[in-house]
Amino acid sequence: MDLAPVTIAIALISAALWFYACKTVSRKQELARRIRAAAPGEQLDRGGVEIVDGQARYDLIATLRHQARWNRFAALFTALALIAQAVDPLV
């Protein structure tokens, strides 16, 4: 049984997840997320750390949260691809 197609598919999923993890989160997007997540009557937290890169502005904490969330899935799929590649000669 050849696991190469499986390994390739899993590796491509991992690469796509890592590319998605590279996305930055703007201050406006983070405030919109906080408004949606806030319970009725709850005080809205408007704090944060903003990065200014030319004309673009990014929320540092939200960007790191987004990247951490998607990096863990990418790492999981990379590990699965590695396991499939290691098991392939044995099957």
Backbone as a chain_set.jsonl record, in Angstrom:
{"seq": "MDLAPVTIAIALISAALWFYACKTVSRKQELARRIRAAAPGEQLDRGGVEIVDGQARYDLIATLRHQARWNRFAALFTALALIAQAVDPLV", "coords": {"N": [[0.854, -1.193, 0.0], [0.648, 2.115, -0.946], [1.437, 5.029, 0.658], [2.042, 7.533, -0.192], [0.294, 9.383, -1.667], [-1.497, 10.014, 0.392], [0.198, 11.168, 2.289], [1.06, 13.405, 0.842], [-1.378, 14.795, 0.515], [-2.036, 15.374, 3.2], [0.168, 16.935, 3.901], [-0.22, 19.11, 2.187], [-2.571, 20.172, 3.252], [-1.581, 20.96, 5.724], [0.259, 22.939, 4.897], [-1.523, 24.807, 3.793], [-2.92, 25.549, 6.1], [-0.857, 26.79, 7.537], [-0.3, 28.951, 5.844], [-2.717, 30.315, 6.107], [-2.514, 30.973, 8.779], [-0.734, 33.032, 8.691], [-2.104, 35.333, 8.298], [-2.931, 38.657, 9.243], [-4.585, 40.451, 11.892], [-6.761, 43.106, 11.936], [-7.255, 46.097, 13.896], [-9.871, 46.961, 13.801], [-11.247, 44.587, 13.047], [-10.744, 43.057, 15.333], [-12.069, 44.526, 17.349], [-14.688, 44.243, 16.419], [-14.995, 41.483, 16.776], [-14.829, 41.339, 19.555], [-17.113, 42.772, 20.28], [-19.133, 41.084, 19.29], [-18.652, 38.896, 20.965], [-19.152, 39.821, 23.498], [-21.183, 39.728, 26.38], [-24.621, 40.705, 26.895], [-24.868, 43.868, 28.402], [-22.347, 43.695, 29.463], [-19.187, 45.175, 30.159], [-17.317, 46.486, 27.537], [-14.136, 45.528, 26.483], [-11.767, 47.598, 25.291], [-9.086, 47.712, 25.043], [-5.689, 47.07, 23.927], [-2.846, 46.215, 21.835], [-1.409, 47.943, 19.297], [0.003, 47.616, 16.078], [1.731, 49.536, 13.767], [2.241, 49.525, 10.408], [3.442, 51.026, 7.91], [0.767, 52.095, 6.082], [-0.973, 50.317, 7.11], [-2.668, 48.943, 9.968], [-2.388, 46.832, 12.717], [-3.705, 44.59, 15.154], [-1.844, 43.459, 17.715], [-2.133, 41.459, 19.807], [-4.485, 40.108, 19.022], [-3.682, 39.175, 16.512], [-1.591, 37.454, 17.245], [-3.074, 35.594, 18.724], [-4.743, 34.544, 16.725], [-2.764, 33.426, 15.015], [-1.583, 31.523, 16.715], [-3.732, 29.803, 17.172], [-4.212, 28.684, 14.588], [-1.685, 27.715, 13.918], [-1.342, 25.536, 15.61], [-3.046, 23.599, 14.535], [-1.865, 23.289, 12.009], [0.635, 22.279, 12.763], [-0.174, 19.844, 13.844], [-1.165, 18.507, 11.529], [1.215, 18.411, 10.096], [2.696, 16.676, 11.693], [1.137, 14.365, 11.367], [1.563, 13.923, 8.625], [4.279, 13.363, 8.681], [4.301, 11.006, 10.202], [2.837, 9.31, 8.484], [4.618, 9.25, 6.353], [6.791, 8.013, 7.539], [5.76, 5.506, 8.148], [5.138, 4.483, 5.701], [7.24, 2.944, 4.244], [7.107, 0.638, 5.726], [4.717, -0.577, 5.31]], "CA": [[0.0, 0.0, 0.0], [1.452, 3.323, -1.081], [0.872, 6.129, 1.43], [2.526, 8.816, -0.716], [-0.795, 10.336, -1.91], [-2.039, 10.444, 1.69], [1.196, 12.079, 2.85], [1.009, 14.65, 0.07], [-2.628, 15.495, 0.851], [-1.931, 15.903, 4.562], [1.163, 18.009, 3.869], [-0.845, 20.277, 1.546], [-3.485, 20.752, 4.242], [-0.716, 21.633, 6.693], [0.772, 24.163, 4.273], [-2.637, 25.759, 3.692], [-3.185, 26.066, 7.443], [0.2, 27.729, 7.891], [-0.519, 30.183, 5.079], [-3.842, 31.019, 6.734], [-2.042, 31.496, 10.059], [0.055, 34.243, 8.437], [-3.014, 36.481, 8.186], [-2.934, 39.571, 10.375], [-5.915, 40.861, 12.331], [-6.794, 44.555, 12.126], [-7.878, 46.579, 15.124], [-11.314, 46.998, 13.525], [-11.729, 43.206, 13.105], [-10.699, 42.599, 16.727], [-13.161, 45.173, 18.08], [-15.935, 43.603, 15.979], [-15.041, 40.179, 17.438], [-15.121, 41.572, 20.971], [-18.52, 43.187, 20.39], [-19.942, 39.862, 19.126], [-18.424, 37.977, 22.084], [-19.554, 40.427, 24.776], [-22.532, 39.429, 26.868], [-25.408, 41.931, 27.055], [-24.611, 44.613, 29.624], [-20.943, 43.543, 29.869], [-18.306, 46.272, 29.755], [-16.496, 46.084, 26.396], [-12.706, 45.8, 26.615], [-11.264, 48.22, 24.063], [-7.629, 47.762, 25.128], [-4.943, 46.259, 22.975], [-1.568, 46.727, 21.358], [-1.548, 48.119, 17.857], [1.232, 47.728, 15.288], [1.541, 50.352, 12.568], [3.174, 49.123, 9.363], [3.078, 51.887, 6.778], [-0.624, 52.535, 6.199], [-1.759, 49.256, 7.749], [-2.644, 48.863, 11.422], [-2.726, 45.481, 13.154], [-3.817, 44.337, 16.584], [-0.814, 42.465, 18.004], [-2.648, 40.351, 20.609], [-5.432, 39.34, 18.201], [-2.913, 38.49, 15.475], [-0.904, 36.328, 17.881], [-4.089, 34.594, 19.07], [-5.122, 33.907, 15.452], [-1.658, 32.603, 14.538], [-1.418, 30.373, 17.612], [-4.854, 28.885, 16.934], [-4.06, 27.962, 13.332], [-0.398, 27.01, 13.917], [-1.446, 24.232, 16.272], [-3.635, 22.66, 13.572], [-0.851, 23.045, 10.989], [1.638, 21.389, 13.356], [-0.794, 18.515, 13.946], [-1.173, 17.889, 10.205], [2.606, 18.117, 9.745], [3.047, 15.454, 12.422], [0.453, 13.255, 10.7], [2.267, 13.667, 7.362], [5.542, 12.726, 9.024], [4.002, 9.623, 10.614], [2.469, 8.571, 7.28], [5.829, 9.054, 5.573], [7.643, 7.052, 8.249], [5.114, 4.205, 8.119], [5.012, 4.059, 4.303], [8.113, 1.821, 3.85], [6.821, -0.546, 6.521], [3.42, -1.129, 4.905]], "C": [[0.884, 1.236, 0.0], [0.765, 4.481, -0.352], [1.301, 7.503, 0.914], [1.39, 9.798, -1.013], [-1.406, 10.873, -0.611], [-1.1, 11.462, 2.325], [1.155, 13.422, 2.15], [-0.237, 15.458, 0.429], [-2.551, 16.122, 2.24], [-0.94, 17.058, 4.609], [0.593, 19.277, 3.221], [-1.84, 20.961, 2.491], [-2.685, 21.539, 5.28], [-0.19, 22.957, 6.136], [-0.321, 25.22, 4.166], [-2.958, 26.368, 5.052], [-2.11, 27.061, 7.867], [0.088, 29.029, 7.091], [-1.662, 30.991, 5.689], [-3.421, 31.638, 8.07], [-1.244, 32.789, 9.885], [-0.805, 35.501, 8.372], [-2.92, 37.358, 9.441], [-4.364, 39.998, 10.675], [-5.885, 42.366, 12.6], [-7.483, 44.906, 13.441], [-9.401, 46.575, 14.979], [-11.926, 45.59, 13.614], [-11.772, 42.706, 14.545], [-11.809, 43.239, 17.551], [-14.507, 44.57, 17.694], [-16.088, 42.233, 16.643], [-15.407, 40.329, 18.911], [-16.575, 41.984, 21.185], [-19.43, 41.974, 20.264], [-19.844, 38.946, 20.337], [-18.936, 38.518, 23.417], [-20.994, 40.045, 25.123], [-23.298, 40.743, 27.01], [-25.143, 42.579, 28.413], [-23.165, 44.515, 30.107], [-20.124, 44.726, 29.352], [-17.369, 45.779, 28.654], [-15.046, 46.487, 26.621], [-12.191, 46.352, 25.286], [-9.746, 48.329, 24.067], [-6.975, 46.894, 24.073], [-3.638, 46.921, 22.605], [-1.653, 46.774, 19.847], [-0.175, 48.27, 17.209], [0.898, 48.558, 14.052], [2.641, 49.995, 11.588], [2.81, 49.895, 8.099], [1.675, 52.425, 6.985], [-1.482, 51.52, 6.947], [-1.586, 49.288, 9.265], [-3.14, 47.48, 11.827], [-2.821, 45.423, 14.666], [-2.872, 43.186, 16.916], [-1.379, 41.252, 18.738], [-3.599, 39.473, 19.781], [-4.708, 38.567, 17.107], [-2.182, 37.284, 16.06], [-1.885, 35.225, 18.263], [-4.503, 33.816, 17.821], [-4.017, 32.962, 14.978], [-1.459, 31.374, 15.412], [-2.504, 29.329, 17.37], [-4.611, 28.05, 15.685], [-2.723, 27.228, 13.225], [-0.503, 25.651, 14.586], [-2.066, 23.193, 15.336], [-2.628, 22.304, 12.474], [0.219, 22.091, 11.517], [1.093, 19.966, 13.488], [-0.779, 17.8, 12.594], [0.245, 17.587, 9.72], [3.063, 16.842, 10.429], [2.387, 14.233, 11.78], [1.135, 12.9, 9.376], [3.591, 12.957, 7.626], [5.332, 11.267, 9.425], [3.655, 8.771, 9.386], [3.706, 8.284, 6.425], [6.742, 8.023, 6.232], [7.08, 5.63, 8.167], [5.075, 3.625, 6.698], [5.953, 2.903, 3.929], [7.784, 0.516, 4.581], [5.536, -1.271, 6.073], [3.573, -1.93, 3.624]], "O": [[1.765, 1.381, 0.848], [-0.351, 4.866, -0.701], [0.964, 8.524, 1.514], [1.506, 10.965, -0.639], [-1.783, 12.042, -0.531], [-1.542, 12.492, 2.836], [1.212, 14.466, 2.8], [-0.157, 16.67, 0.624], [-2.955, 17.269, 2.43], [-1.185, 18.057, 5.286], [0.892, 20.388, 3.66], [-1.931, 22.189, 2.52], [-3.066, 22.645, 5.664], [-0.196, 23.973, 6.83], [-0.073, 26.398, 4.421], [-3.235, 27.563, 5.151], [-2.422, 28.073, 8.493], [0.361, 30.102, 7.628], [-1.579, 32.216, 5.775], [-3.912, 32.702, 8.448], [-1.097, 33.558, 10.835], [-0.279, 36.614, 8.39], [-2.839, 36.85, 10.559], [-5.243, 39.914, 9.817], [-5.077, 42.842, 13.398], [-8.206, 44.091, 14.014], [-10.124, 46.231, 15.914], [-13.001, 45.42, 14.189], [-12.713, 42.018, 14.941], [-12.43, 42.564, 18.372], [-15.377, 44.402, 18.549], [-17.195, 41.859, 17.032], [-16.194, 39.55, 19.448], [-17.195, 41.583, 22.169], [-20.386, 41.832, 21.025], [-20.82, 38.293, 20.707], [-19.131, 37.753, 24.361], [-21.884, 40.044, 24.273], [-22.686, 41.79, 27.225], [-25.189, 41.912, 29.447], [-22.795, 45.188, 31.069], [-20.348, 45.212, 28.243], [-16.699, 44.76, 28.824], [-14.756, 47.647, 26.915], [-12.183, 45.648, 24.277], [-9.172, 48.97, 23.187], [-7.63, 46.088, 23.413], [-3.359, 48.049, 23.012], [-1.934, 45.767, 19.197], [0.697, 48.966, 17.731], [-0.1, 48.307, 13.376], [3.826, 50.14, 11.89], [1.967, 49.457, 7.316], [1.419, 53.135, 7.958], [-2.595, 51.835, 7.369], [-0.516, 49.612, 9.779], [-4.173, 47.013, 11.348], [-2.098, 46.128, 15.371], [-3.073, 42.063, 16.452], [-1.125, 40.12, 18.328], [-3.523, 38.245, 19.835], [-5.074, 37.432, 16.803], [-2.153, 36.216, 15.448], [-1.564, 34.043, 18.139], [-4.602, 32.589, 17.849], [-4.295, 31.829, 14.584], [-1.191, 30.289, 14.895], [-2.236, 28.127, 17.364], [-4.786, 26.832, 15.716], [-2.63, 26.224, 12.519], [0.173, 24.708, 14.176], [-1.656, 22.032, 15.343], [-2.548, 21.149, 12.056], [0.661, 21.195, 10.797], [1.82, 18.997, 13.267], [-0.423, 16.624, 12.517], [0.454, 16.606, 9.005], [3.741, 16.015, 9.818], [3.016, 13.181, 11.664], [1.272, 11.724, 9.041], [3.978, 12.057, 6.881], [6.104, 10.394, 9.028], [4.125, 7.64, 9.263], [3.828, 7.205, 5.844], [7.395, 7.243, 5.539], [7.84, 4.663, 8.121], [4.989, 2.41, 6.525], [5.481, 1.936, 3.33], [8.135, -0.57, 4.12], [5.312, -2.43, 6.42], [2.593, -2.478, 3.118]]}, "num_chains": 1, "name": "protein.A"}
